[in-house]
Amino acid sequence: MNWFARAFGGGARGSRNLDSEMCSALLSVLDQDLDRAEDALVRAVRIDADGIESYLALARLYRMQGEIGRAIRVHQNLLLRDDLSEQQRLTALADLGADFRQGGFQERAIACYEDVILGDKRDLESLRALVQLYTQTNRYERAIEYSRRLTRLEGGERGEEEARLMVEMAKVQHADGHHDEARRSIKKALRCNKRCVAGWVLLGDLEAERGKPKAALAAWSEVPRLDRASGPLVYAKLEATYAALGKIRDFEVFVRSLLEGQPGDGNARRALATLLSARGEIDAAIAELCRMLGADCDDLETRAALGRVLLADGRVGDAAREYALMLDAIGRRGWIRGEEKPE
């Protein structure tokens, strides 16, 4: 800002009072004293009523304070002036968009940011705002369009963010009953990013709804292969679908193949234990869970799963012991406050 350069690099005597007020406002903001900053900026505006920077700073301060109406009025009054440079006009317009956005006026915010982009196609902040606003208003095609522009300008890889937006679009289409459109959107998402876990989960759901269990199994099976931590999103779906096809042993083979590649995968081992327990192989299920606890005795999910298996088998005492050990582990993690001893 010009005032900053003048304040720290010298300047005309007549501008020193303005510089002093602007510097005072800056220091007050850094001290988080917004009331004092506002007083300084109001004085700066009175000193230089024809200036631009002091008005922009005052309006931003109003927005910081949550006084959206006052911020909007300042920016709108600035935009009525005919002495603004093109960059000043775009700055005021982008700030007005931020006012509207914070105030919940999404359509007005979108209109402001669209005008900014017309004047400066490389305005990254306005592009980011438009991606978020169009996403929030379920206009995903526009969000994807601006996301592509943003990615090109930032030099990043297009696939991941574009796929995420397409999955979100597919979820809305699915919820609205447009299943074919949702499926097409998911296919596009997975072409952009084959590692999109959310896309594979939703594709499996859509295929299951279409009465295509084998296609559903193929989609869901990709999830733990891509991300072991996401396995619990699909293990129950896989087990139920294999069972419905009369191929529950294939589910066991699938889970064991995952464990061969990564023996420490607790999610897969718990899924295997759940299957074994449901099949009545209680001792085998307990052995799988104890194997995990041997590696980490404070594994809360596995300890809880073991307790459930024991309870289902009627071993109430053993289950109670497991839950007591689980509470001890929780206490060691500091998640339970102990009783305060009297002094």
C-alpha positions in Angstrom: 0.0 0.0 0.0 1.1 3.6 -0.7 0.6 4.6 2.9 2.9 1.9 4.1 5.7 3.0 1.7 5.3 6.6 2.8 5.3 5.8 6.5 8.5 3.8 6.4 10.3 5.5 3.5 9.6 9.2 4.1 7.1 11.4 2.3 5.5 14.7 2.1 4.9 16.6 5.4 1.1 16.8 4.6 0.7 13.1 4.5 2.4 12.4 7.9 -0.8 12.5 9.9 -2.4 10.0 7.5 0.6 7.8 7.7 0.6 7.9 11.5 -3.1 6.9 11.7 -2.6 4.0 9.2 0.4 2.8 11.1 -1.5 3.1 14.4 -4.3 1.0 12.9 -1.9 -1.7 11.7 -0.3 -1.9 15.1 -3.7 -2.1 16.8 -4.7 -5.0 14.6 -1.5 -6.8 15.4 -2.3 -6.2 19.1 -5.9 -7.5 18.4 -7.3 -4.2 19.6 -9.9 -3.8 16.8 -11.7 -0.9 18.5 -8.6 1.2 18.6 -7.8 0.2 15.0 -11.3 1.3 13.9 -10.8 4.7 15.6 -7.5 5.2 13.8 -8.9 4.2 10.4 -11.9 6.5 10.8 -9.5 9.4 11.5 -7.5 8.4 8.4 -10.6 8.5 6.2 -11.4 12.0 7.5 -7.9 13.2 6.8 -7.9 11.8 3.2 -11.5 11.6 2.1 -10.4 11.1 -1.5 -8.1 8.2 -0.7 -8.8 4.5 -1.5 -6.6 2.4 0.8 -8.0 3.8 4.1 -11.5 2.9 3.0 -10.5 -0.5 1.9 -8.8 -1.1 5.2 -11.8 0.2 7.2 -14.2 -2.0 5.4 -12.0 -5.1 5.9 -11.9 -4.2 9.6 -15.7 -4.0 9.7 -15.8 -7.5 8.2 -13.4 -8.8 10.8 -15.6 -7.4 13.5 -18.7 -9.1 11.9 -20.2 -5.7 10.9 -21.1 -7.0 7.5 -23.6 -4.3 6.7 -21.1 -1.5 7.3 -18.5 -3.3 5.2 -20.9 -3.7 2.3 -21.8 0.0 2.4 -18.2 1.1 2.3 -17.4 -1.1 -0.6 -20.5 -0.2 -2.5 -19.8 3.5 -2.1 -16.2 3.0 -3.3 -17.5 1.2 -6.4 -19.7 4.2 -7.3 -16.6 6.4 -7.6 -15.2 7.1 -11.1 -11.7 7.8 -9.9 -10.7 4.2 -9.1 -8.0 2.4 -11.1 -9.0 -0.9 -12.6 -7.0 -2.8 -9.9 -8.6 -0.8 -7.1 -12.0 -1.5 -8.6 -11.3 -5.3 -8.7 -9.9 -5.2 -5.2 -13.1 -3.4 -3.9 -15.2 -5.9 -5.9 -13.5 -8.9 -4.5 -13.8 -7.5 -1.0 -17.5 -6.9 -1.5 -17.8 -10.5 -2.6 -16.1 -11.5 0.7 -18.6 -9.4 2.6 -21.5 -11.0 0.9 -20.0 -14.4 1.4 -19.5 -13.9 5.1 -23.0 -12.5 5.4 -24.5 -15.6 3.8 -25.5 -13.9 0.6 -24.1 -16.6 -1.7 -25.6 -15.5 -5.0 -24.4 -11.9 -4.6 -21.0 -13.1 -3.6 -20.8 -15.3 -6.7 -21.8 -12.3 -8.9 -19.0 -10.2 -7.4 -16.3 -12.9 -7.9 -17.5 -13.6 -11.4 -17.0 -9.9 -12.2 -13.6 -10.0 -10.7 -12.6 -13.0 -13.0 -13.9 -11.1 -16.0 -11.4 -8.4 -15.2 -8.6 -10.6 -14.0 -8.7 -14.3 -15.1 -5.7 -15.1 -12.9 -7.2 -13.9 -9.6 -6.6 -17.1 -7.5 -8.5 -16.1 -4.4 -11.6 -15.3 -6.5 -11.3 -18.6 -8.3 -11.0 -20.5 -5.0 -14.0 -18.7 -3.6 -16.1 -19.6 -6.7 -15.2 -23.2 -6.5 -16.3 -23.3 -2.9 -19.5 -21.3 -3.5 -20.6 -23.3 -6.5 -19.9 -26.5 -4.5 -22.0 -25.2 -1.6 -24.9 -24.4 -3.9 -24.7 -27.8 -5.6 -23.6 -26.4 -9.0 -20.8 -28.8 -9.5 -20.3 -28.3 -13.2 -19.4 -24.7 -12.6 -17.3 -25.6 -9.6 -15.4 -28.2 -11.7 -14.9 -25.6 -14.5 -13.3 -23.1 -12.1 -11.3 -25.9 -10.3 -9.7 -26.7 -13.7 -8.8 -23.1 -14.2 -7.3 -22.9 -10.7 -5.3 -26.1 -11.2 -3.9 -24.8 -14.5 -2.8 -21.6 -12.9 -1.3 -23.2 -9.8 0.5 -25.9 -11.9 -1.0 -28.8 -9.9 -2.4 -32.1 -10.9 -6.0 -31.9 -12.0 -7.2 -35.4 -11.2 -7.7 -35.5 -7.4 -9.7 -32.3 -6.8 -11.8 -32.8 -10.0 -12.6 -36.3 -9.0 -13.6 -35.2 -5.5 -16.0 -32.6 -6.9 -17.5 -35.2 -9.4 -18.1 -37.6 -6.5 -19.9 -34.9 -4.6 -22.0 -34.1 -7.7 -22.8 -37.8 -8.0 -24.0 -38.0 -4.4 -26.4 -35.1 -5.0 -27.6 -36.7 -8.3 -28.1 -40.0 -6.4 -30.0 -38.4 -3.6 -32.3 -36.7 -6.2 -33.0 -40.1 -7.8 -30.9 -39.5 -10.9 -29.1 -42.8 -10.7 -27.9 -43.0 -14.3 -26.4 -39.5 -14.1 -24.8 -40.3 -10.8 -23.2 -43.4 -12.3 -21.9 -41.4 -15.3 -20.4 -38.8 -12.9 -18.7 -41.5 -10.9 -17.2 -43.1 -14.0 -15.8 -39.7 -15.0 -14.4 -39.2 -11.5 -12.6 -42.5 -11.6 -11.1 -41.7 -15.0 -9.7 -38.5 -13.5 -8.4 -40.3 -10.4 -8.4 -44.1 -10.3 -7.4 -43.9 -6.6 -10.5 -42.0 -5.5 -11.7 -44.2 -2.6 -15.1 -42.3 -2.2 -15.7 -42.9 -5.9 -15.3 -46.7 -5.7 -17.5 -46.8 -2.6 -20.3 -45.0 -4.3 -19.9 -46.9 -7.6 -20.3 -50.1 -5.6 -23.5 -48.8 -4.0 -24.9 -47.7 -7.4 -24.1 -51.1 -9.0 -25.8 -52.9 -6.0 -28.9 -50.8 -6.5 -28.9 -51.7 -10.2 -28.9 -55.4 -9.2 -25.3 -55.9 -10.3 -23.7 -57.6 -7.3 -20.6 -58.7 -9.1 -19.9 -55.2 -10.4 -20.6 -53.9 -6.9 -18.1 -56.4 -5.4 -15.5 -55.4 -8.0 -15.9 -51.7 -7.1 -15.9 -52.2 -3.3 -12.9 -54.5 -3.5 -10.8 -51.7 -4.8 -11.2 -49.7 -1.6 -9.0 -51.6 0.9 -6.5 -52.3 -1.9 -6.1 -48.5 -2.4 -6.4 -47.5 1.3 -6.3 -50.0 4.1 -7.7 -47.4 6.5 -10.9 -47.1 4.4 -11.5 -50.9 4.5 -14.3 -50.6 7.2 -16.3 -48.6 4.7 -16.9 -51.7 2.6 -16.2 -54.8 4.6 -19.8 -55.3 5.8 -21.1 -54.6 2.2 -18.6 -57.1 0.8 -19.5 -59.8 3.3 -23.2 -59.3 2.9 -23.0 -59.4 -0.9 -20.8 -62.5 -1.0 -23.2 -64.2 1.4 -26.2 -63.3 -0.8 -24.4 -64.9 -3.8 -23.6 -68.0 -1.7 -19.9 -67.3 -1.9 -19.0 -66.3 1.6 -15.8 -68.3 1.4 -14.7 -65.9 -1.4 -14.9 -63.1 1.1 -12.6 -65.0 3.5 -10.2 -65.6 0.7 -10.2 -61.9 -0.2 -9.6 -60.7 3.4 -6.8 -63.3 3.9 -5.1 -62.1 0.7 -5.1 -58.6 2.1 -3.5 -59.9 5.3 -0.9 -61.8 3.3 0.2 -58.5 1.8 0.0 -56.6 5.1 -0.3 -58.8 8.2 -0.6 -55.8 10.5 -3.8 -54.5 8.9 -6.0 -54.4 11.9 -9.2 -53.5 10.0 -8.8 -56.5 7.7 -8.1 -58.8 10.7 -11.1 -57.6 12.6 -13.2 -58.2 9.5 -11.9 -61.7 9.3 -12.6 -62.3 13.0 -16.2 -61.0 12.6 -16.7 -63.5 9.7 -15.3 -66.4 11.7 -17.4 -65.5 14.8 -20.6 -65.3 12.7 -19.7 -68.7 11.3 -19.4 -70.1 14.8 -15.6 -70.5 14.7 -15.2 -68.6 18.0 -11.8 -69.9 19.0 -10.4 -69.0 15.5 -11.9 -65.5 15.8 -10.4 -65.0 19.2 -7.0 -66.2 18.0 -7.1 -63.6 15.2 -7.9 -60.8 17.6 -5.3 -61.9 20.2 -2.7 -61.9 17.5 -3.4 -58.2 17.0 -3.4 -57.5 20.7 0.0 -59.3 21.0 1.4 -56.6 18.8 -0.4 -53.8 20.5 -2.1 -54.4 23.8 -3.6 -50.9 23.8 -5.4 -51.5 20.4 -8.9 -50.3 21.6 -10.8 -51.3 18.5 -9.4 -54.8 18.6 -10.0 -55.1 22.4 -13.6 -54.0 21.9 -14.1 -56.5 19.1 -12.7 -59.3 21.3 -15.2 -58.3 24.0 -18.1 -58.5 21.6 -17.0 -61.9 20.4 -16.8 -63.2 24.0 -20.1 -61.7 24.9 -21.8 -63.3 21.9 -20.4 -66.6 23.0 -21.7 -66.2 26.6 -18.3 -65.7 28.2 -19.4 -62.7 30.2 -16.5 -62.8 32.7 -13.9 -62.9 30.0 -15.6 -60.1 28.1 -15.7 -58.0 31.3 -12.0 -58.5 31.7 -11.3 -57.4 28.2 -13.5 -54.2 28.7 -11.6 -53.5 32.0 -8.3 -53.7 30.1 -9.8 -51.4 27.4 -10.6 -48.9 30.1 -7.1 -49.1 31.5 -5.7 -48.4 28.0 -8.1 -45.4 27.7 -6.8 -44.2 31.0 -3.2 -44.5 29.9 -4.0 -42.3 26.9 -5.2 -39.6 29.2 -8.8 -39.7 27.9 -10.3 -40.2 31.4 -9.6 -37.8 34.1 -8.7 -39.5 37.3 -10.2 -38.5 40.6 -8.5 -35.5 42.2 -6.9 -36.4 45.5 -7.7 -33.9 48.3 -4.7 -31.9 49.4 
